[in-house]
Amino acid sequence: MRYKKIIRLSAVAIFITILVSSPVLAQDAGGASSIEEGFSVDGNFDESDRENSQAAEIAGENNKAGSGGNSAGAPETGFSSFVEESSGSTGTSPLEWGGMVEAAIRVFIDEEAPENSLAAARPPVNLGLHYTGDHSEAVAEITTRRLWNIDTSGVEQDLATQDISWYIKKVINQASLRLFYENFNLQAGYLKEVWGTGDQIHVVDPLNPIDYYDFVNNDYIDRKVAEFMLKGNIPLGLNGLIELVYVPTFTPDFVPLTGKWAPAEAVQLGSAIEAGAALHRPETQSISDGQYAARLSGSFGGFDIAGTYYYGFFRTPRVEIQFKLLPLPPQPENIYLSYDRLHLFGIDMAGVLAGFNLRGEVAAYLLEDQSDSTATWENKSSIQYIAGIDRNLPLSNLNINIQAVGAYYLDEAEDPTHHTVSAALTDSWNHDHIKPEVSASYGVEEEDWMVRPSIGFTLIDDVELHIEYAIFAGGSEGSFGQYDDNDYAEVRFTYMF
């Protein structure tokens, strides 16, 4: 099986060679076109753009506060413009709406018998409304993208509590309102906030839970689950911004116990539950489980710099298993989940130096109860960081993007460090209508990796065709190696409106 992966990896290498040496295909460009930066070209309401411009957000807050007449500083939803007349006292009020319909099929490759490869159809649908008044705005977006791990058979599917709020959070992409005052504005509702300068991953962005179904393959914004929060934004000077957040309750990460993308540890828990072990979850919906965060950002010497503080919880649960003594061998009887309080202190920056785009994040995750010796390494205090660099190359419209993510776990004598290195090579041809990309990630300690070549085509109107192939390999303990059997090819048509 391994040699077949090597053969396919060689095919990827050939693809890269063609990509780099393809100026003939790029001759129709006629001029410079925008480079799709990052590790993915997939999009949803153009939300991934929110990660790319901290300065733009700050400028929006400064422009809208007190002006009351335009929508600067509003969430970037990518909606098509649509205006309705209103007979209210405010006169004409703009209503923007838009969405996405996607038809996608993913084929999981059976290396021994390709004709038996499993195919899974995915029909994501997104729909959003954005209404702007003179001094307020409202956003409502729904999605079916996160519904794939719902099982109506009654079998345990997720570590999150499956009450009505569980289903609501699977459907609501965002639902919030914002009120603009002279020197500040307030937001309330189900929000997705992205803090930090990393590309598709962050260590200073603790406000939203993550949905781990298909998380390896989704854009960062699509992995986040909207969380109910209250947020105040206070412009400071010309380009500064203070953000204050209160989240009344705590929502754990959404971790599937079954399915092709369930993490290995979750699969083990699922097996224990199926064998009869009882899963005990803590109650996380009381006011005492509230979370607090503050962020100060601004620009200094050509660099965007921000500091973050968060008092909340580790979203990864600590798992304690109680075993039956008889019969032999011992069997799991009770599984207890718990979530540890922590303080997070973080700094992030981004800027341009000598033609290189630089970005970085560093954060200290400090367990509130430092004396607890039963925590697993994932739940121990740690120092985590991100360092990234990208640059346009003098060939076609090529862009190279390299990023390293690391963590050092305090009080962990064995294997205290964990690192992942990622790289992406992107190009753009024919007036930005053809976008090839090759991305790869490597887990240093676990020696596992993922390679994903892809290409996107703009067809007619707002329809895009996207083709990609993903290869996973390496140690079974790694983030990528655990999906060694999940190599897939995917084709999807996306219509944005």
TAGIWO-V487809 format. One record per run of one state. SS is the DSSP state (~ for helix, > for strand, _ for the rest). FROM is the first residue (numbers start at 1). TO is the last residue. If there is no record, write none. Layout:
BEGIN
ss=SS from=FROM to=TO
ss=SS from=FROM to=TO
END
This chain:
BEGIN
ss=_ from=1 to=1
ss=~ from=2 to=20
ss=_ from=21 to=22
ss=~ from=23 to=29
ss=_ from=30 to=46
ss=~ from=47 to=51
ss=_ from=52 to=53
ss=~ from=54 to=64
ss=_ from=65 to=79
ss=> from=80 to=80
ss=_ from=81 to=82
ss=> from=83 to=84
ss=_ from=85 to=92
ss=> from=93 to=108
ss=_ from=109 to=113
ss=~ from=114 to=116
ss=_ from=117 to=117
ss=> from=118 to=122
ss=_ from=123 to=124
ss=> from=125 to=132
ss=_ from=133 to=135
ss=> from=136 to=143
ss=_ from=144 to=157
ss=> from=158 to=158
ss=_ from=159 to=163
ss=~ from=164 to=171
ss=> from=172 to=180
ss=_ from=181 to=184
ss=> from=185 to=191
ss=_ from=192 to=209
ss=> from=210 to=211
ss=_ from=212 to=219
ss=~ from=220 to=223
ss=> from=224 to=224
ss=_ from=225 to=226
ss=> from=227 to=236
ss=_ from=237 to=239
ss=> from=240 to=247
ss=_ from=248 to=253
ss=> from=254 to=254
ss=_ from=255 to=255
ss=> from=256 to=256
ss=_ from=257 to=263
ss=~ from=264 to=274
ss=_ from=275 to=277
ss=> from=278 to=280
ss=_ from=281 to=286
ss=~ from=287 to=289
ss=_ from=290 to=290
ss=> from=291 to=300
ss=_ from=301 to=302
ss=> from=303 to=313
ss=_ from=314 to=317
ss=> from=318 to=323
ss=_ from=324 to=331
ss=> from=332 to=338
ss=_ from=339 to=340
ss=> from=341 to=353
ss=_ from=354 to=355
ss=> from=356 to=367
ss=_ from=368 to=376
ss=~ from=377 to=379
ss=_ from=380 to=381
ss=> from=382 to=392
ss=_ from=393 to=398
ss=> from=399 to=409
ss=_ from=410 to=416
ss=> from=417 to=426
ss=_ from=427 to=428
ss=> from=429 to=429
ss=_ from=430 to=433
ss=> from=434 to=443
ss=_ from=444 to=447
ss=> from=448 to=458
ss=_ from=459 to=462
ss=> from=463 to=474
ss=_ from=475 to=480
ss=~ from=481 to=483
ss=_ from=484 to=487
ss=> from=488 to=496
ss=_ from=497 to=497
END
